[in-house]
Amino acid sequence: MSDPMNEIVFENVRDIDLEHVFQCGQCFRWTPVNGGAGGYAGNVQEYQGAAGQWYCRARLDRDPAVENAGTLVLDVSGGSRDFWENYFDLKKNYGEIKTRLVREEPEIVRATEAGGGIRILNQDFWEVLISFIVSQNNNIPRITKCIRGLCEKFGDPVFADENGEEWYGFPSPESLASATTEDLAEIKLGYRDEYIIRAARRFLELGEPSGTMEEKRTELLGYHGIGPKVADCIMLFGCREFRAFPIDTWVKTIMNDMYGFDRKDVKGMQAFAREKFGDLRGYAQQYLFYLYRDKK
């Protein structure tokens, strides 16, 4: 039998598409309920997943008259209305963000249209830290499987769905800090085993980064196994530093195709992003990433 659920409804939500939100590389614990990557069944779009210690089944009843809009219905195992409103970043005006980006750099309109339903989730820093350590040199299906393995082995069960599938909360820092590489071996994380254990211990010592953007980035680069790209991802998705512009293989391809940058010219790409996208460059990165993820 499934655990009791609470329904939370947000009406007339604009600039949202669940496929865009969950398939843009910012999180790895959400899967479509209906067939296909987009989770579509007619005008309904449905995903299930977890945030921290709570399960959520998210349904978007799409408004056929308005693109990237509809009523968002959440069936959740816990968390207040304010928590989920904050998690999905529903108070922020993404229409205004897209307008500002296009005004400064008209070429990006293709990206803001392709991924016009992206919202950057307000995720827990600890969960983002470990998730993006797992993501190094990895593909999304395998990242998802590895994180699910971590949750099942080290997290607590939080919900059983109608099919009897158990969902687990994200492991605590204490549980991973006390683990051994032998404990992690069955999850098949490879060399990341040691990174995760050391990251958990360092997090318990230091907590979440604070200070200026550069101070936070420097602290993240002090973690064993975290390089510039992963640090920028954690900055954007875990610290909500929207001036971070992560540059991975996809973004190098984008900057080469759209703007003619040599793939090795990361400094030039960062300078371009600062000039063209300003304090919104993290949002720009997500729209650009989704454009090429969808295109490829």
C-alpha positions in Angstrom: 0.0 0.0 0.0 1.3 3.5 -0.9 1.9 6.1 1.8 -0.6 8.9 2.2 -0.1 11.8 -0.1 -0.9 15.5 -0.1 -2.0 17.3 -3.2 -0.7 20.8 -3.9 -2.0 22.8 -6.9 -0.5 25.8 -8.6 -2.8 27.3 -11.3 -1.9 29.4 -14.3 1.8 28.7 -14.2 3.7 30.3 -17.1 7.0 29.4 -18.6 7.1 25.7 -17.5 7.5 22.4 -19.3 8.4 19.4 -17.2 10.5 17.8 -19.9 12.5 21.1 -20.2 12.9 21.2 -16.4 13.9 17.6 -15.8 15.9 17.0 -19.0 18.2 20.0 -19.0 21.0 18.4 -17.0 20.3 20.1 -13.6 18.9 17.0 -11.7 19.0 13.2 -11.9 16.2 11.9 -9.7 13.1 12.5 -11.9 11.7 10.2 -14.6 8.6 10.5 -16.9 5.5 8.6 -15.9 4.0 8.3 -19.4 5.9 7.0 -22.4 8.7 8.9 -24.0 11.2 11.3 -22.6 8.7 14.1 -22.3 6.2 12.3 -20.1 3.3 13.3 -22.4 -0.2 11.9 -22.6 -2.2 14.3 -24.7 -2.2 17.7 -22.9 -1.0 16.1 -19.7 2.7 15.8 -18.8 3.7 13.7 -15.8 7.0 13.0 -14.0 7.9 11.4 -10.7 10.9 11.9 -8.5 12.3 13.1 -5.2 13.7 16.2 -3.7 15.7 15.6 -0.5 13.6 13.3 1.7 10.3 13.7 -0.2 8.7 11.9 -3.1 6.7 13.9 -5.7 4.5 13.0 -8.6 4.3 16.2 -10.7 1.5 16.6 -13.3 1.3 19.6 -15.7 -2.2 20.0 -17.2 -1.1 22.0 -20.2 -3.0 24.9 -21.5 -3.5 24.2 -25.2 -3.9 28.0 -25.9 -0.6 29.1 -24.2 2.8 27.6 -24.9 4.7 26.3 -21.8 1.9 27.0 -19.4 -0.8 25.2 -17.4 -1.8 24.0 -14.0 0.9 22.2 -12.0 -0.5 19.5 -9.7 1.9 17.9 -7.2 1.1 14.7 -5.2 3.8 14.7 -2.5 4.8 12.6 0.5 5.9 15.7 2.5 7.0 19.3 2.3 4.9 22.4 2.6 3.3 24.4 -0.3 6.0 27.0 0.2 8.7 24.3 -0.1 7.5 23.0 -3.4 6.7 26.5 -4.8 10.3 27.4 -3.9 11.7 24.1 -5.3 10.1 24.7 -8.7 11.1 28.4 -8.6 7.5 29.4 -9.3 7.7 33.0 -8.0 10.3 34.0 -10.5 9.3 35.6 -13.8 11.1 33.6 -16.5 9.4 35.4 -19.3 11.2 38.5 -18.2 14.5 36.6 -18.0 14.1 35.4 -21.6 13.2 38.8 -22.8 16.3 40.3 -21.2 18.6 37.6 -22.7 17.2 38.0 -26.2 17.5 41.8 -26.0 21.2 41.5 -25.1 22.0 38.7 -27.5 19.3 38.1 -30.2 20.9 34.9 -31.5 19.9 33.1 -28.3 16.2 33.4 -29.2 16.4 29.9 -30.7 17.5 28.5 -27.4 14.9 30.4 -25.3 12.2 29.1 -27.6 13.4 25.5 -27.7 13.7 25.3 -23.9 11.2 28.0 -23.0 9.8 25.9 -20.1 13.0 25.6 -18.2 13.0 26.6 -14.5 16.1 26.2 -12.4 15.2 24.1 -9.5 16.0 25.2 -6.0 17.9 22.1 -4.9 19.6 21.3 -1.7 23.3 22.0 -1.9 24.5 18.7 -0.4 22.4 16.7 -2.9 23.8 18.8 -5.8 27.4 18.4 -4.5 27.3 14.6 -4.5 25.2 14.4 -7.7 27.6 16.4 -9.8 30.6 14.5 -8.4 28.8 11.4 -9.7 28.2 13.1 -13.0 31.9 13.4 -13.9 32.7 11.7 -17.2 29.4 10.0 -17.1 26.1 9.9 -19.1 22.7 10.8 -17.8 21.2 7.3 -17.6 24.2 6.0 -15.7 24.3 9.0 -13.4 20.6 8.4 -12.6 21.2 4.7 -11.9 24.2 5.5 -9.7 22.4 8.1 -7.6 19.4 5.8 -7.2 21.8 3.2 -6.0 23.3 5.6 -3.4 19.8 6.5 -2.2 18.7 2.8 -1.9 21.8 1.8 0.0 22.3 4.8 2.2 19.0 6.7 2.3 15.8 6.0 4.1 12.6 4.8 2.4 10.1 7.6 2.0 7.4 6.3 -0.3 6.1 3.2 -2.0 4.1 3.8 -5.2 1.1 1.8 -6.5 3.4 -0.6 -8.2 5.2 -1.4 -5.0 8.3 0.5 -6.1 10.2 2.0 -3.1 11.5 5.5 -3.2 14.3 6.7 -1.0 15.5 9.9 0.5 18.9 11.3 -0.4 21.7 9.9 1.9 22.8 12.1 4.7 26.4 13.4 4.8 27.0 11.3 7.9 26.0 8.1 6.2 28.4 8.7 3.3 31.2 10.0 5.5 31.2 6.8 7.4 31.1 4.6 4.3 34.0 2.7 2.9 34.9 2.2 -0.7 33.9 -1.5 -0.2 30.4 -0.3 0.9 30.1 1.8 -2.3 31.6 -0.9 -4.7 28.2 -2.5 -5.6 26.9 0.8 -6.9 29.7 0.8 -9.5 30.8 4.3 -9.1 34.4 3.5 -10.0 37.0 6.0 -9.0 34.2 8.3 -7.7 33.8 6.1 -4.5 36.7 7.9 -2.8 35.6 11.3 -4.1 32.2 10.9 -2.5 33.5 9.7 0.9 36.0 12.5 1.0 33.4 15.1 -0.1 31.0 14.0 2.6 33.7 14.4 5.3 34.8 17.8 4.0 31.1 18.9 3.8 30.6 18.0 7.5 33.7 20.0 8.3 33.0 23.1 6.2 29.2 23.1 5.5 27.8 25.0 2.5 30.1 27.5 0.9 29.6 31.2 1.7 31.1 34.5 0.7 31.6 35.9 -2.7 31.1 33.9 -5.9 34.8 33.5 -6.3 35.3 32.5 -2.7 32.6 29.8 -3.1 34.2 28.5 -6.3 37.6 28.4 -4.7 36.2 26.4 -1.8 34.5 23.9 -4.2 37.7 23.5 -6.1 39.3 22.4 -2.8 37.2 19.2 -2.9 39.0 16.2 -4.1 38.0 15.4 -7.6 36.1 18.7 -8.4 37.4 20.6 -11.4 36.2 23.9 -12.9 33.2 22.5 -14.9 31.8 20.5 -12.0 32.4 23.5 -9.6 30.5 25.8 -11.9 27.6 23.3 -12.1 27.4 23.1 -8.3 27.6 26.9 -8.1 24.7 27.3 -10.5 22.4 24.5 -9.2 23.5 24.2 -5.6 24.5 27.7 -4.6 22.1 29.4 -7.1 24.9 31.6 -8.4 23.2 32.6 -11.7 26.4 34.2 -13.0 28.0 30.7 -13.2 28.4 29.5 -16.8 29.4 25.8 -16.8 31.3 24.8 -19.9 31.3 21.1 -20.7 31.6 19.3 -24.1 28.1 20.3 -25.1 28.7 24.0 -24.4 32.0 23.9 -26.2 30.1 22.6 -29.2 27.5 25.3 -28.9 30.0 28.1 -28.6 31.9 26.7 -31.6 28.8 26.3 -33.8 26.9 29.5 -32.8 29.8 31.9 -32.1 32.9 30.5 -33.8 34.9 29.9 -30.6 37.8 27.4 -30.7 36.8 24.5 -28.5 39.9 25.1 -26.3 39.1 28.8 -25.7 37.3 28.4 -22.4 38.4 31.8 -21.1 37.1 33.4 -24.3 33.7 31.7 -23.9 33.5 32.8 -20.3 34.4 36.4 -21.2 31.7 36.3 -24.0 29.1 35.0 -21.5 29.9 37.8 -19.0 29.6 40.5 -21.7 26.5 39.2 -23.5 24.5 37.5 -20.7 25.7 39.4 -17.6 24.2 38.2 -14.3 21.8 35.9 -16.2 24.5 33.8 -17.8 23.5 30.7 -15.8 20.0 30.8 -17.3 21.6 31.4 -20.7 23.7 28.3 -20.3 20.6 26.2 -19.5 18.7 27.4 -22.6 21.7 26.8 -24.8 22.4 23.4 -23.3 18.8 22.3 -23.8 18.8 23.5 -27.4 21.7 21.2 -28.3 20.7 18.4 -26.1 17.4 18.4 -28.0 19.0 19.0 -31.3 21.5 16.2 -31.0 
